[in-house]
Amino acid sequence: MSALLVALIAGIGAGALYAMLGTGIVVAFRGSGVINFGHGAVAGYTAYSFHELRVTGSLYLPWFDPIPEFGFLKTLKINNLPVRIDIFDVTDPISGKPNLALTVLVCLLMSAFLGLLMHFLVFRPLRNSPTLGKVIGSIGVFLYLSSMMAVHFGGQNRYDAGFSGFNSTAGAVENFLGLGRTIPRSNFYLFGAAIVMCVIVWALYRFSRFGISTRAADENEKGAALLGYSPQFLAGANWVLASITAGAAGILFLHKTQPAQIALFVVGGLGAALFGNLTSIPGATAGGLIIGMVASGGVEITNYDWWPEILPPSGVRNFVPLLAIILVLYLRGDKLPIRGSISIGRQPRAPKTNNVSIGVIAALGIALLLSNIFVSKWEAVLTTTLIAIIFMYSLTVLIGFLGQISLVQWSISGLAAYVMIRLMADGEKIRETDFVTNSGWGWPTVLAFVAAIVVAIIFGLLVGLPALRIRGVQLAVVTIAAVIAVENLLLRNPPLMGDGSVSVNPTPSPNWFGQYVGGFNPNTARTDYWKFSLFLIIIAGLVGVGVANLRRGQIGRRFLAIRANERAAAAAGINVARMKLLGFGISSAIAAIAGCMIAYKLPGLQTDQFEIFGGLALLAFAYLGGITTVWGAIVGGCLIAGGLLPEFLGVHFESIDTGLINAVGAIGLVVNAKVTNGEGVALLQTDLGKNTLAMLRRPPDDESSENLNDEEAKV
């Protein structure tokens, strides 16, 4: 019991970070009514900036140069947009490292600047957008800042010892409370920082005029506007305050983990904010500390002999925030505050496809033509695009048709792929280059494929259960927490998924009815095998036809009715609960098919391929293409990193960084949400084509006027 008690107390370190992030999320919500999924990314970017200033003296601005220096653009000699400012001279032997206080001040100003950018460029334009548009906007912030961290600071690990009491060299409290265990001294400093932040922000909201007006606008935005308060000014000020709290949290916690990982701690921050009912600063602080302590205690329990090996410590640590979020939302979801705004925009259109057969023939014909033209690298690019299209079909069904904002579908793809590999593996080495031999049951390919889809459907239904009670942004909170938990609790689990789950998981050779349909060509050691391309074209065509007919049928109409108004749909006799679970099941099955195709394509899989950044990037491009239509999924699949369009542009512009592609996709998310209301490029192209044809068919003005005069004369 002494070890468990010490572990619980030691959890105040991570709990303090959750508390500080939760405080900022509450501030942003009270000021604008938006739950910001990119709040942790603000903390991560500020932490990176702090480390970069201390090491190189340079500050990277949160944008990229829109005029890159490669390809024919080199010859244009256009002045580029500055992205770096050299502030300190770290090579000076006299001054040495930059002044700590000045460095912290510069970084906090950077975080405040990020808050202003989020307000003016993202959330103010999306003020009257539907819930999906605002969620997509916050996901765009998360994806954009994560991309900028990769572009400016690289993917390598960063180590910073910290400063003063917030460092890894501050020592530890020996024999804490006489229990014979030690606790890092910095944990107590972090706890104190969380309490100080809580008191300052709470007092600001409780006693200042700014806080009182913010609370008034939070309770009744229309009434506050009538009293002379500017809701947009209050929202901007609160975004600045929220970003400063995130930046402070990132700087203080930098000595504990990598800056890029701080962005993922937003899950614990969301749990803390929900614990405080999205309105209480002390409640969010207490919730963050409790989540951190329970997670630390759960990890300690995994060391006991009676604990099942199938539940790894890392999975338990990441499951606790998810459990807290589910419990709070399920028990109190109907009591969470909903901010009233001046007006809410309409849902994006989801028109049905009238000529499914013609569209399928055209799409499959183009894919077959490209498959016969392409060789080597381009064959692999084509199959990457097709797999992305299949996955985006699952988003079309669940988000586009049914309106359920789920962010866990990419993890479901990974779960299906790992389950299929586990079922197919027989303990024998598959290829000479494999480092791991995975054990399994040696099932036939087709049977393992079907079983993986069934497992994915069951898991999708479990994820969909909270949707029976909660919806919209609250469901997005649950599913983004589930992404982290799935990766660590299920995928990286050797007792469950085999030894390959913690390294490169080798894929057994897939054979359908005696034909090898894997993408890995054993003769060339490349993923360009033509039979896999043909097999994938058939699968993509069948899934596309199924999704198009689903929208045309009665189920599709019921999905759209639920998306528009659940109460009205229930009053019309639609079983909302059954339809929601059906939507989650269909979407999970399609996502599972995409995951299995990824396993077929590659000789081995890694859990990093199914991390949250990849799933959000796919959602970004699906939304950009048009998340409510089949053609939108096709357009989105061509836009992803590694897809046809970026690779084609890479031919003319040498190498385009994946981070830049994701950053452009994140910008496209916000622009698409504002300009097209989420209807995407596909519907814009459709409208443009219809309008063009209408203009061509319209008779000239003089002929129209003559016909009109003749008709009037007859009358």
Secondary structure as UniProt FT lines:
FT   HELIX           2..10
FT   HELIX           12..32
FT   TURN            37..38
FT   HELIX           39..56
FT   STRAND          58..60
FT   HELIX           71..76
FT   STRAND          84..86
FT   TURN            90..91
FT   TURN            93..95
FT   HELIX           100..118
FT   HELIX           119..123
FT   TURN            124..128
FT   HELIX           131..153
FT   STRAND          162..163
FT   TURN            164..165
FT   STRAND          166..167
FT   TURN            168..169
FT   STRAND          172..173
FT   TURN            174..175
FT   HELIX           176..178
FT   STRAND          183..184
FT   HELIX           185..207
FT   HELIX           209..219
FT   HELIX           221..226
FT   TURN            227..228
FT   HELIX           231..253
FT   TURN            254..256
FT   HELIX           259..262
FT   HELIX           263..265
FT   HELIX           266..275
FT   TURN            276..279
FT   HELIX           281..301
FT   TURN            302..303
FT   TURN            305..306
FT   TURN            309..310
FT   HELIX           313..332
FT   HELIX           333..335
FT   HELIX           356..373
FT   HELIX           377..395
FT   HELIX           396..401
FT   HELIX           409..424
FT   TURN            432..433
FT   HELIX           445..464
FT   HELIX           465..468
FT   HELIX           473..486
FT   HELIX           487..491
FT   HELIX           494..497
FT   HELIX           499..502
FT   STRAND          505..506
FT   STRAND          511..512
FT   TURN            513..514
FT   STRAND          515..516
FT   TURN            522..525
FT   HELIX           530..552
FT   HELIX           554..564
FT   HELIX           566..571
FT   TURN            572..573
FT   HELIX           576..601
FT   STRAND          604..605
FT   HELIX           607..610
FT   HELIX           612..625
FT   TURN            627..628
FT   HELIX           630..639
FT   TURN            641..642
FT   HELIX           644..652
FT   HELIX           658..675
FT   TURN            677..678
FT   HELIX           680..697
FT   HELIX           701..714
//
